[in-house]
């Protein structure tokens, strides 16, 4: 399995460029919960992200949800500061 950024190593990556990590949070479970809730909800009406993203949006989000469930990708929230 290829990894783009190992979490512990990834946190150190911005520091040599002068950034300080103010927040580094794994939000993968939050994303999984969001997808799970969205799959049980009825389809939104009117203007929504699917309308903006186009006809492939269901396939794209389905692929992302599957990759999250299979631990192939993760969701990282980070806040970096620089003096």
Secondary structure, DSSP 8 states (H G I E B T S, - for coil): ---S--HHHHHHHTGGGTEEEEEEEE-HHHHHHHHHHHHHS----SS-HHHHH-TTHHHHHHHHHHHHHTTS---EEEEEEE-
